[in-house]
Amino acid sequence: MKETYYNREDLGKFGKITEFQKELGDKFFDYYANVFKEGALTKREKSLIALAVSHAIQCPYCIDAYTADTLKNGCDEEQLMEAVHVSAAIRGGASLVHGVQMMNQVKDKMM
């Protein structure tokens, strides 16, 4: 039995997702490669965005991959943690702003 649901070695198997559906897998990897090419945003900026999103969606594989990628692209520990805090602020804010829906419901039901 595996020790954890997520296994670090599975990240290395990511390229094998084409095994069961080659055409769509290849299209995804072509798209993925193009997204991360230098463009209006630098590779470094895209890597930091990916790290923040990885934390927002809580993907341990993505966190591992983009921690390594941000370091490779010249980011330091403080920048990585700041990106994580941006993610946390957006997640927290999203929960709080949905509180407006609750407040609207309370007002409708109380009046």
CORMO-V823623 format. One record per pair of residues at least 4 apart in sequence whose C-alpha atoms are under 7 Angstrom apart, sorted by the first residue. I is the first residue (numbers start at 1). J is the second residue. D is the distance in whole Angstrom. If there is no record, write none. Layout:
i: {I | I}
j: {J | J}
d: {D | D}
This chain:
i: {10 | 11 | 17 | 18 | 18 | 18 | 21 | 22 | 23 | 24 | 25 | 26 | 27 | 28 | 29 | 30 | 31 | 32 | 33 | 36 | 36 | 37 | 38 | 38 | 41 | 41 | 42 | 43 | 44 | 44 | 44 | 45 | 46 | 47 | 47 | 47 | 47 | 48 | 48 | 48 | 49 | 50 | 50 | 51 | 51 | 51 | 51 | 52 | 52 | 52 | 52 | 52 | 53 | 53 | 54 | 54 | 54 | 54 | 55 | 55 | 55 | 55 | 56 | 56 | 59 | 60 | 61 | 62 | 63 | 64 | 65 | 66 | 67 | 68 | 69 | 70 | 70 | 71 | 71 | 75 | 75 | 76 | 77 | 78 | 79 | 80 | 81 | 82 | 83 | 84 | 85 | 86 | 87 | 88 | 89 | 90 | 91 | 92 | 93 | 94 | 95 | 99 | 100 | 101 | 102 | 103 | 104 | 105 | 106 | 107}
j: {14 | 61 | 25 | 22 | 25 | 26 | 25 | 26 | 27 | 28 | 29 | 30 | 31 | 32 | 33 | 34 | 35 | 36 | 37 | 43 | 46 | 43 | 42 | 43 | 45 | 46 | 46 | 47 | 48 | 70 | 73 | 49 | 50 | 51 | 66 | 69 | 70 | 52 | 70 | 83 | 53 | 54 | 66 | 55 | 63 | 66 | 67 | 56 | 83 | 84 | 86 | 87 | 57 | 87 | 58 | 59 | 62 | 63 | 59 | 63 | 84 | 87 | 87 | 91 | 63 | 64 | 65 | 66 | 67 | 68 | 69 | 70 | 71 | 72 | 73 | 74 | 75 | 75 | 76 | 79 | 80 | 80 | 81 | 82 | 83 | 84 | 85 | 86 | 87 | 88 | 89 | 90 | 91 | 92 | 93 | 94 | 95 | 96 | 97 | 98 | 99 | 103 | 104 | 105 | 106 | 107 | 108 | 109 | 110 | 111}
d: {7 | 6 | 6 | 4 | 4 | 7 | 6 | 6 | 6 | 6 | 6 | 6 | 6 | 6 | 6 | 6 | 6 | 7 | 6 | 6 | 7 | 7 | 5 | 5 | 6 | 6 | 6 | 6 | 6 | 6 | 5 | 6 | 6 | 6 | 6 | 6 | 5 | 6 | 6 | 6 | 6 | 6 | 6 | 7 | 6 | 5 | 7 | 6 | 5 | 5 | 7 | 5 | 6 | 7 | 6 | 5 | 5 | 5 | 7 | 7 | 7 | 7 | 6 | 7 | 6 | 6 | 6 | 6 | 6 | 6 | 6 | 6 | 6 | 6 | 6 | 6 | 5 | 5 | 6 | 6 | 7 | 6 | 6 | 6 | 6 | 6 | 6 | 6 | 6 | 6 | 6 | 6 | 6 | 6 | 6 | 6 | 6 | 6 | 6 | 6 | 7 | 6 | 6 | 6 | 6 | 6 | 6 | 6 | 6 | 6}
